[in-house]
Amino acid sequence: MSKVVDQLTPEDFGKSFDAATFSEWKKSVDAHEKAGMINIVLFVVGLAAMIALGGIVGIALFFIFAITGIVLSMPKQKKRKEYQQQLGISNSDYKEAIATCRNRMK
């Protein structure tokens, strides 16, 4: 997990959560971040293939890698959103909690 997500506590959100669900949500955020990194790598590889090979083959490889990255990250994103809905956390709540956690870590 990233340092900040690993250090998040329910107090950073100003709420109390079920400990098991909160822990699963943190794991899903970590999995989503890893899937995002894999997605970026696949886009770069696809772009490199498109530049190196050129033409229709390069464009086809780019789209294959891009679609593969998106398909790999979608289930992780869905799971993270489901846990966020269970906990009642919005994206703005998440950003505020990250800021609170960073200030606490200083």
N, C-alpha and C positions, 0 to 999 in steps of 0.2 A: 504494500500500500504506500501511497505517497505519504510523506511525513505529516502533512497537515490533516489529511483524512484519517490517518491512524490516530492522531491526537484528539480528534473531535469527541466531544462528550455531549450528552443531552443538555447540559447546562449552557453550552454554546448556542443552542437553539432557544433557550429560555423555556423549555418544555420538559416533561418527563415522558420517557418512552419505555416500551417493553424491551428489556435488555436483549433478548434473543432476536427480536425483529430488528433492533438497532444494529446489532452485530452483523446480521445477514445483509442489511442495507449497506454497511461499510464494506463488506466483502464484494457486494455487487458493484459498488462504485469503483473498487479496485479492478475488478474484472472489466468494467466498462472502459477504464483508463488504459488498460493493457490492450484491449481490442482497438481502441483509438490509435494507439501507437502502431499496431500491426496494420491498420488501415492506412496510415500515413506512409509506412514502408511500402505497401503494395502500390499506392499511388505513385510514389517515386520510381519504383521498379517499372511500372507501366509507362511512365513518362520517359524513362531512360530507354526502354524498348522502342517506344514510338520515335524517339530522336535517332537512335542507332539504326533501326530498320527502315524507318520511313514508310511511306505509302500506306496501303490498305492493311497490310500485315501489322505494321506498327500501331496503327489506330485501333485495330481489332484487339491486339494484345493489351493496349492501354485500357480499353473498355472492359475486357475480361478481368484484368487485375482490379479495376475500380469496382466493378460489380461484386467481385469476390470479397473485397474489403467491406463493402456495405452489407453484404449478406452475413459475414462473420460478426459484424458489430451489432446488428439489429436485435438478436435475442438478448444480448447483454444489456442493451439500452432499455428494452422492454422490461426486463427483470428489475433494473434499477428504478424505473418509473413506478412499477407495481409496489415496490417496498416504500418508495416515497409517498405514494398515495395512502398506503396502510398507516404510515407514521404521520401523515398530514403535513409533510414538508413540501413547500414550494421551492422553485429554483431561486427565488429571491431570498427565502429563508436560508437556503444552503449557502448562498454567497455571503450573507451576513454572518452566518456561523463560521465560515472560513476566515473572515476578517477578524471576528472575535477570537478565534483560536490562535491566529497569527499574533494578535496583540498580547494574548496570554503567554505565548511561547517566548516573547521577547524578554 
